Structures are given as C-alpha cells and as structure tokens.
Amino acid sequence: MKIAFVTGSTKGIGRQIGIDLLKQGYYVYFNYANDDLEATHLAEELFLYEGNFSIIKANLSDSSGVLNIIFQLPKVDILVLNAGMTDRTPFGQVLISNWNKVFEMNLTVPFFLVQSLKDKISPNGKIIFISSISGIVPDSVSISYGVSKAAINMLVLYLAKEFANKKITVNAIAPGYTDTTWHSNKSKEQIKRIEKKCLANRLGTVQEVSKAVMSVIDNNFINGQILRCDGGFGL
C-alpha cells in the first residue's frame, strides 16, 4: 500500500487532502499539533477506514517536531506540506520574534522535514507544498506570511532539481482565499471585499484545493511548478 503524509491535516485544507488520499487507497498519516479533541473527531469520522490511517501528534512550529515525525514513517510516497501560521501585525509593529516564528513554521521546518525524509521518499513519489496566493500577490497585512510563502515557491524550484534523479516531482499549490476557519475572525465586510477581488466572486473551497493537489499527484509531467488555485484572484 502506498503511504501519504500530510502535515497540519486535522482541519481545513490539509484535512480534506488527507481524506481524499485515504479514499484513493493510500495509507494516510494525518498530523496535528495540539488539539486532541479535533484529532478524536477526525478519527471518529473515518472509522470506516480504520487500519488505513494514523494520526500523529507533532508540533511542527519548530524544528524539534521533525524528530517526532521521521521515526514513525517507514516510507513516503506522497508528502504534502500544509501546516502553516500567520501574523497579521501591521507593518511598523512587527516583532522579530513573531517574524521568526512564521518563517520557522512555514519555511524552515518544511525544508528540514523534506531533507530528513529524503531517503524515505519513494522513487516516483510526490512532494507538494501548500503555498498561498499571498506569496505571489502581496496582501495588505501578513507580510511575514506572504514572504515566507514566496520563499516556499523558490524552494520548490531548488528541490525539483535535487530530487530529479529519483523521478520525484516537487510542486506547490497556491490557494487563493479559501473558506476555512483561517478566516473566521474576518468580518462579513472584509470577506465581501476579498470576494470582489476574485473573478469567481467567492471564496474557494477545501475540496477545490484538494482536487488541485490530486491532479498534480496524477500527472508525472508537472514538476517545479507553482499552481494557482485562486479563482482568478487579483485579475
């Protein structure tokens, strides 16, 4: 059985990706940091797939969490790096400690997780980063988040070359604004303003982002790419 590992996958986009991979016959390792109740609810929902998935508790907000992962994975065919965080502090008030936290989780930990797993990723495997439209189109806030995602987009290009000899593809999906709890603190007026910047005139869904991930998994000729799944945001 092929094995998939999805970071930050007990909620939102990562959760949907993990569920879709499970439905496609992969043994899926889900991952979360702190919310035990959320992990329990996911396990209960997936009871029909019992024996075909595991849920790993490992906080990937700093590099120490990497060690909790690598020893639990026998091999990996699909690696999806989804876990992330943001900081919406306005420019002029950003603290270096918060800047470093965002970069640690969004860029540093994913890099070292891939590096640590490089010999466990199967030939013809797939590495997929969940980037963001904010790494392509500047946001009005969340500077550290956008810049860290832009760095991920460049990292994809470097890693695609590193893994080419094993025929492992490396890509990123850059979702636009997606209907998840990530935006639950935004007012209805803010959401409306965001929707007006998108040709689809709405937020995306986790299912649509997951479908983009599945399309990359199914296509061996997509490599070193940043695929926007944003409904035409900013156009």
C-alpha positions as CSV (number, residue, x, y, z in Angstrom):
1,M,0.0,0.0,0.0
2,K,1.3,3.5,-0.9
3,I,1.8,5.9,2.0
4,A,0.9,9.6,2.2
5,F,1.8,12.0,4.9
6,V,0.0,15.4,5.2
7,T,1.2,17.9,7.8
8,G,-1.4,20.0,9.6
9,S,-4.2,17.8,8.5
10,T,-6.9,17.5,11.2
11,K,-8.7,20.6,9.8
12,G,-9.1,22.8,6.8
13,I,-7.3,22.2,3.5
14,G,-4.9,19.5,5.0
15,R,-7.8,17.5,6.4
16,Q,-9.6,17.4,3.0
17,I,-6.4,16.4,1.2
18,G,-5.8,13.6,3.7
19,I,-9.4,12.3,3.4
20,D,-9.2,12.4,-0.4
21,L,-5.9,10.4,-0.4
22,L,-7.5,7.9,2.0
23,K,-10.4,7.4,-0.4
24,Q,-7.9,6.8,-3.2
25,G,-6.4,3.9,-1.3
26,Y,-3.4,5.4,0.3
27,Y,-2.4,4.7,3.9
28,V,-2.6,8.2,5.3
29,Y,-0.6,9.7,8.2
30,F,-2.6,12.7,9.5
31,N,-0.8,15.2,11.7
32,Y,-1.7,17.8,14.3
33,A,0.0,19.9,16.9
34,N,-2.2,20.5,20.0
35,D,-6.0,20.0,19.5
36,D,-6.6,16.4,20.8
37,L,-10.4,16.9,20.5
38,E,-10.2,17.8,16.9
39,A,-8.0,14.7,16.2
40,T,-10.5,12.5,18.1
41,H,-13.4,13.8,15.9
42,L,-11.4,13.1,12.8
43,A,-10.7,9.5,13.9
44,E,-14.4,9.0,14.7
45,E,-15.4,10.4,11.3
46,L,-13.0,8.0,9.5
47,F,-14.0,4.9,11.4
48,L,-14.8,3.0,8.2
49,Y,-11.1,3.4,7.2
50,E,-9.8,2.1,10.5
51,G,-6.5,0.4,9.9
52,N,-5.7,2.5,6.9
53,F,-4.6,5.7,8.7
54,S,-2.8,7.0,11.7
55,I,-2.9,10.4,13.4
56,I,0.5,11.7,14.6
57,K,0.7,14.4,17.2
58,A,3.8,16.5,16.5
59,N,4.1,20.3,16.8
60,L,5.8,21.5,13.6
61,S,6.0,25.1,14.7
62,D,9.7,24.5,15.4
63,S,12.3,22.0,14.2
64,S,12.2,19.8,17.3
65,G,8.9,18.5,16.0
66,V,10.6,17.0,12.9
67,L,12.2,14.2,15.0
68,N,8.7,13.1,16.2
69,I,7.8,12.5,12.6
70,I,10.7,10.8,10.8
71,F,10.9,7.8,13.1
72,Q,7.2,7.0,12.7
73,L,7.2,6.9,8.9
74,P,8.5,3.7,7.2
75,K,8.4,5.3,3.8
76,V,6.6,8.1,2.0
77,D,5.1,8.1,-1.5
78,I,3.1,11.3,-1.2
79,L,4.4,14.1,1.1
80,V,2.1,17.2,1.4
81,L,3.5,20.1,3.5
82,N,0.4,22.0,4.6
83,A,1.0,23.2,8.2
84,G,1.4,26.9,8.5
85,M,0.8,30.0,10.5
86,T,0.5,33.7,10.0
87,D,0.9,37.0,11.8
88,R,-1.4,39.9,11.0
89,T,0.5,42.6,12.9
90,P,0.6,45.8,10.8
91,F,3.9,47.0,9.3
92,G,5.8,49.1,11.8
93,Q,4.8,47.0,14.7
94,V,6.0,43.5,13.7
95,L,8.2,41.9,16.3
96,I,11.3,39.9,15.2
97,S,10.2,37.0,17.4
98,N,6.9,36.7,15.6
99,W,8.6,37.1,12.2
100,N,10.9,34.2,13.1
101,K,8.1,32.0,14.3
102,V,6.2,32.4,11.0
103,F,9.4,31.6,9.0
104,E,10.3,28.7,11.3
105,M,6.9,27.0,10.7
106,N,6.2,28.0,7.1
107,L,9.7,27.6,5.6
108,T,12.4,26.2,7.9
109,V,10.5,23.2,9.3
110,P,9.1,22.1,5.9
111,F,12.6,22.3,4.4
112,F,14.3,20.2,7.2
113,L,11.4,17.7,7.2
114,V,11.9,17.1,3.5
115,Q,15.7,16.9,4.0
116,S,15.2,14.4,6.9
117,L,12.8,12.2,4.8
118,K,14.8,12.4,1.6
119,D,15.8,8.7,1.8
120,K,12.3,7.6,2.7
121,I,10.5,9.2,-0.2
122,S,9.9,6.5,-2.8
123,P,11.1,6.8,-6.4
124,N,8.4,8.4,-8.5
125,G,7.0,10.0,-5.3
126,K,5.4,13.4,-5.0
127,I,6.3,16.3,-2.8
128,I,3.7,19.0,-2.7
129,F,3.8,22.3,-0.7
130,I,0.7,24.2,0.1
131,S,1.8,27.7,-0.7
132,S,-0.5,30.7,-1.0
133,I,-1.6,33.4,-3.4
134,S,-0.1,35.8,-0.8
135,G,3.3,34.5,-1.9
136,I,2.5,35.8,-5.4
137,V,0.1,38.8,-4.9
138,P,1.0,41.0,-1.9
139,D,-1.6,41.2,0.8
140,S,-2.4,44.3,2.8
141,V,-1.2,42.6,6.0
142,S,0.5,39.3,6.9
143,I,3.9,40.4,5.5
144,S,5.8,37.6,7.1
145,Y,3.3,35.0,5.9
146,G,3.4,36.3,2.3
147,V,7.2,36.5,2.2
148,S,7.6,33.0,3.7
149,K,5.3,31.6,1.1
150,A,7.2,33.4,-1.7
151,A,10.3,31.6,-0.3
152,I,8.5,28.3,-0.5
153,N,7.8,28.9,-4.2
154,M,11.5,29.3,-4.8
155,L,12.3,26.3,-2.6
156,V,10.1,24.2,-4.9
157,L,12.4,25.0,-7.8
158,Y,15.6,24.0,-5.9
159,L,14.1,20.8,-4.6
160,A,12.7,19.8,-8.0
161,K,16.3,19.7,-9.3
162,E,17.5,17.9,-6.2
163,F,15.0,15.1,-6.5
164,A,15.0,14.8,-10.3
165,N,17.4,11.8,-10.3
166,K,14.8,9.7,-8.3
167,K,12.0,10.9,-10.5
168,I,10.3,12.6,-7.6
169,T,8.4,15.6,-8.5
170,V,8.2,18.7,-6.4
171,N,5.4,21.3,-6.8
172,A,3.3,23.8,-4.9
173,I,-0.3,24.6,-4.9
174,A,-1.0,28.3,-4.2
175,P,-4.6,28.6,-3.0
176,G,-6.5,31.8,-3.0
177,Y,-8.7,32.8,-0.1
178,T,-10.4,29.6,0.9
179,D,-13.5,29.1,3.1
180,T,-11.9,27.7,6.3
181,T,-11.6,28.7,9.9
182,W,-8.4,30.5,8.9
183,H,-10.7,33.5,8.0
184,S,-13.3,33.1,10.8
185,N,-12.1,36.3,12.5
186,K,-12.8,38.4,9.4
187,S,-16.0,40.4,9.2
188,K,-18.6,39.9,6.5
189,E,-17.5,43.2,5.0
190,Q,-13.9,42.0,4.8
191,I,-15.0,38.8,3.1
192,K,-17.0,40.7,0.6
193,R,-14.0,42.9,-0.3
194,I,-11.9,39.8,-0.8
195,E,-14.6,38.2,-3.0
196,K,-14.8,41.3,-5.2
197,K,-11.1,40.9,-6.0
198,C,-11.7,37.4,-7.3
199,L,-13.1,36.6,-10.8
200,A,-15.1,33.8,-9.2
201,N,-16.6,36.4,-6.8
202,R,-16.4,33.9,-3.9
203,L,-14.0,32.1,-1.6
204,G,-12.6,28.8,-2.7
205,T,-13.5,25.5,-1.1
206,V,-11.2,23.0,0.5
207,Q,-12.5,20.4,-2.0
208,E,-11.3,22.6,-4.9
209,V,-7.8,22.9,-3.4
210,S,-7.6,19.2,-2.7
211,K,-8.6,18.4,-6.3
212,A,-5.7,20.6,-7.5
213,V,-3.4,18.5,-5.3
214,M,-4.8,15.3,-6.7
215,S,-4.3,16.5,-10.3
216,V,-0.6,17.1,-9.5
217,I,-0.3,13.7,-7.9
218,D,-1.8,12.1,-11.0
219,N,0.5,13.8,-13.5
220,N,4.2,12.9,-13.6
221,F,5.0,15.7,-16.1
222,I,4.1,18.5,-13.7
223,N,7.3,19.4,-11.9
224,G,8.8,22.5,-10.4
225,Q,5.6,24.4,-10.7
226,I,3.5,26.8,-8.6
227,L,-0.1,26.1,-9.5
228,R,-2.5,28.9,-8.6
229,C,-5.9,27.7,-7.4
230,D,-7.4,31.1,-6.6
231,G,-10.5,31.7,-8.8
232,G,-8.6,34.4,-10.7
233,F,-7.7,36.5,-7.6
234,G,-6.2,39.9,-8.4
235,L,-7.2,39.8,-12.1
